[in-house]
Amino acid sequence: MSSQSKSVLLGDSTIRQVFEYFRDVYKKYLKKLPLPEGAYSGYGPLRLQNEKSNTFIEFHFHGLPSSGSKLLLRTDYIEFIANRLNSGRDGCEVVYVLSVWAHFIAAGKEFYLQRLLAIKEAVKALLDRCPTAKVIIKGANTKDHPALWIAIISSEWNIAAHEADLRELFQDEKRVGFIDALEITKVQKYKDNVHPNRKIVGELVNRLLTYLCCSNL
């Protein structure tokens, strides 16, 4: 086993919430590393380290498209998921947790499928190359619609349609885990929000840890 292991959260701000949960809840065990010069905290790269075990947790935005308020990104911090998985720089003792949905709803089905196909090819290549690596996908969650244009562009129907495409594309890759955030948030007692209540994030973390600790994935 490598002397260093790493969990890399790649995706949108809903997976950044998982990073922030680890940062805040397990701060006794995890040291927050400095943000690289010029990087934006919403997009990363953000890193935590457990010095005793030499274990790292990292968050990095999935690259364009970006529909957030910070539309200007430094090009040296833009990294697409497929490129990261293909780079090999994280080694084989790695867990990748992917969340690819919120910024893609308005981009259309064809664009989304092209991105997912590139990610799937990179995932397959990674797992063939590194059988000890793990890949887990966090699906979409319900969200709020504070304005009419948001309700039209990112309606529950559009979210469900994109989610169906994601699941269908990866259903034959049995080595990939899946966290059903949509089902969890459909039955929550909290108001729908693109960034779910922290107790919901805690449940997502529980599902993630179940995959990592109690699964042959």
N, C-alpha and C positions, 0 to 999 in steps of 0.2 A: 504494500500500500504506500502511496505517496505520502511524504511528510507534511503535505499541505492538502486540505480538502476545501471545497468551495461550493456554496449555493448561490446561483446567479438567477436573479429575478429579472426577466426581460419582458418589457411590455409597456402598458399604459399606467395611469395613476391609480387604477384599482389594484394593481399588483404592487405599486409603490406603497399602498396602505399596509400590505403584508410586511414589507421591509420596515415601515415605521412602527408596526406592532412589535416586531422583534426588538427594534431599537429602544422602545420605551418600556416594554414589559420585562425584557431580559437585560436591562442596562447594567445590572450587577455583573453579568458575565460577558457582555459585548462592549468593546471599545469602539467609539465612533471615530473613524479616520477622517482626516481633513479633506474637504472638497477640492478637487484639482482647480488650479487657477483658471478663472474665466468660465467655469462650469456653472450651470444653473441647477439649484437644488431640486427643482421639480423634475428634471430630466436626467440628472446624474452625470457621471457615475458616482453613486453613493456607496460607501463601504463600511462594514462592521467587522471587527476581529475579536475572536476569542484567543488571547495570547497563549493560554495554557495548552490548548489543543491545536493551535495554529490553523484554526478554521475561519473562513471568511464568508460573509454574506454580502452580496452586491446587488444593487439595483441599477439598471440602465434602460432608458427609454428605447422603444422599438424602432426609432427612426421615423422618417416621414411616411405617411401624412401626419400632421399635427393640427388639431382643431382647437387647441387651447389658446390662452391669452398671450403666451410667450411664443410668438410665431417665428422669431428670429433665433436660429440655433447656430452655434459655432460649428463649422463643418468638421473640425477635428473631433467633435464629440458626437457626431451623428454615426450611429452604428446599427445596421440592420441585423435582425435576428439570424437569418441564414448565414450571413458573413461571420457573425460571432461563433456560431456552432461549427462552421467550417474552418475557423482559424486554428483550432487545436490549442490555443494558448491557455485554456483553463485546465488542461490535462484530462485524465480519465476519472479521477476521484471527484466528480462534479455532479451536482444536481441543477438542472435547468428547470425553472418554473416560468411558463410563458402565458401571457395574457394579451391577446390580439383581437380587439373588437371595437372599443369605444370610438377610436379615431377613424375607423374604417366604414362606419355605418353610412355616412354620406358619400363615400367614394364609389359605391356601386358594386354589384355582385362580381362582375368580371375582374375588376381590379383586386378585389378581396381574394378571389380564388387564385389569381396569379401569385399573390404574396403567400398564401397558404401552401400552394404547391412547392414554392421555393423553400419554405420552412420545412415541409414534410421531407423533401429530398435531403436537406441538411440534417434533419433528425435521424433519418434512416442511416445516412453515412456515419454519423456520430456513433450510433448504437452498434453498428457493424464494427467500427474501429475500436470502440471502448465499451465492451459489454458491462462494465461495472458502473458506467454512467447512468443517470436516471433523467427522464424527461417527463414533466407533468404539465398539463395544460389546465389553466383556470378559465372556465367559460365566462360568458357575459352575465351580468346581473341586471335586475330591474333598475330603472332610473326615474328621476323626476323630469317634468317637462314644464319649466317655468315660463316658456313663451311658445306662441303658436308655431313659429318656424321650427323650433326644436322638436315639438310634438310631431310635425310633419316629416322632418328629415330623419329623426331617430325615434320613431314610434316603436311601441312594443312589437308591432308586426315586423318592422324592419330588423329589429334586434333578434327576434325569433328566427327570421329567415336566414340571417347571417350565422346564427348559432347552429341551425340545421346544416348549413354548408360545412361548417367547421367539423361537426360530429361525423358527417358522412365521409368527409375526406380522410379522417384519421381512424375510422372504425376498423380498418383492416390492419392497423399497426398496434398489435397487442402489447408491445413493449412500452407504450406511452400511457401514463395515468391521466385521469380526467377528474377535475373537481367541478361538480355541478352547482355553480354559484347561482344560476338562474332559478333552479328549484328551491334552493335555500332562501333566496330573497323573495320569491313568490309567496311564501308562507310566513314571512317575518312579521313581527308585531310593530316594527318601526316603519316610518314613512319611507316610501321608495326614494332613493337618492343614488345618483351615479356613483357616489362615494358612500357605501353603506355604513351604518352605525358600527362603532368599534366592536360591539359584542358579536356582530355578524362577521367582522374580520377575524375575530378570535375563533369563531367556528370554522372559517376557511383555514386558519392556521392549524386547527385540530385535524382537519381532513388531510392537510399536507403532511403533518407529522405522522399520521396513520400510514400514509403511503411510504414514508421514509423508514419508519421503525417496525412496521408490522406487515410488510408486503414483500413478495418475491419479485416485484416489478423490476 
